[in-house]
Amino acid sequence: MKPPKQVVVGPITYRVKVVQRVSNTESLLGVTHKLEKDEIRVARSQGHERMRETLVHELLHALWDQAQLAEKDEEKIVRRLHGPLLALLRGNPELVDWLLS
């Protein structure tokens, strides 16, 4: 299954692009361009499971921006939350259904 082509975070619609290279830094698996592009890029080289984690990670950055939180420790906190958040959503389909109803 392919990731969605766009995701709405608050008032902003982010285009989601699966690309060969996210940036000039080869170690990056994803990046969120907030201001000028409203775009989330994820690396094609990842497996599907890792790509899901990367997209959740980048969406947390977008949420961080919407909440206007300080950048201090942003990456550290996002790294710690993306896995547990994805596990929470996956492990509780009834909760997800209820939240979306």
C-alpha positions in Angstrom: 0.0 0.0 0.0 1.3 3.5 -0.9 1.3 6.4 1.6 -1.3 9.0 1.1 -0.6 11.8 -1.4 -1.5 14.4 1.1 -2.1 14.8 4.8 -3.9 17.7 6.6 -2.3 18.9 9.8 -4.3 21.8 11.3 -4.9 24.3 8.5 -2.0 23.0 6.4 -2.2 20.4 3.7 1.1 18.7 3.3 1.9 16.9 0.0 3.6 13.6 0.7 6.3 12.6 -1.8 8.2 9.4 -1.9 11.6 10.2 -3.4 15.0 8.7 -4.2 16.9 11.1 -2.0 15.3 13.2 0.7 18.1 15.7 0.8 21.9 16.0 0.4 22.3 14.1 3.7 22.1 10.4 2.8 21.3 9.3 6.3 17.9 11.1 6.3 14.9 8.9 5.8 12.4 11.8 5.8 12.1 15.5 6.0 9.3 18.0 6.5 9.4 21.3 4.6 7.1 23.5 6.5 7.1 27.1 5.3 7.6 27.4 1.6 6.6 24.0 0.3 4.2 22.4 2.8 5.7 19.0 1.8 6.8 15.8 3.5 9.4 13.7 1.7 10.2 10.1 2.6 12.9 8.0 1.1 11.9 5.3 -1.3 14.8 3.0 -0.2 12.9 2.1 3.1 10.8 -0.9 3.5 7.0 -0.3 4.1 7.2 -0.7 7.8 10.1 1.8 8.2 8.4 4.2 5.8 5.3 4.2 8.0 7.5 5.0 11.0 9.2 7.8 9.0 5.9 9.3 8.0 4.6 9.3 11.5 7.9 10.9 12.6 7.6 13.7 10.1 3.9 14.2 11.0 4.9 14.7 14.6 7.3 17.5 13.4 4.3 19.0 11.5 2.2 18.8 14.7 5.1 20.3 16.7 5.1 23.3 14.3 1.3 23.7 14.5 1.5 23.7 18.3 4.2 26.4 18.1 6.4 24.5 20.5 10.1 25.5 21.0 12.6 23.8 18.8 14.7 22.8 21.8 14.7 19.0 22.1 12.2 18.6 19.2 14.1 15.9 17.4 14.8 14.0 20.6 11.1 14.0 21.6 9.8 13.2 18.2 12.2 10.2 17.9 10.9 8.9 21.2 7.3 9.3 20.3 6.9 8.1 16.7 7.3 4.4 17.5 5.0 4.2 20.5 2.4 6.3 18.8 2.4 4.0 15.7 2.2 1.0 18.0 -0.7 2.5 20.0 -2.7 3.1 16.8 -1.9 -0.3 15.4 -2.6 -2.2 18.7 -6.0 -0.5 19.3 -8.1 -0.5 16.1 -11.3 -0.1 18.1 -9.8 3.1 19.7 -8.9 4.4 16.2 -12.4 3.6 14.9 -14.0 5.3 17.9 -11.7 8.4 17.6 -12.6 8.7 13.9 -16.4 8.2 14.4 
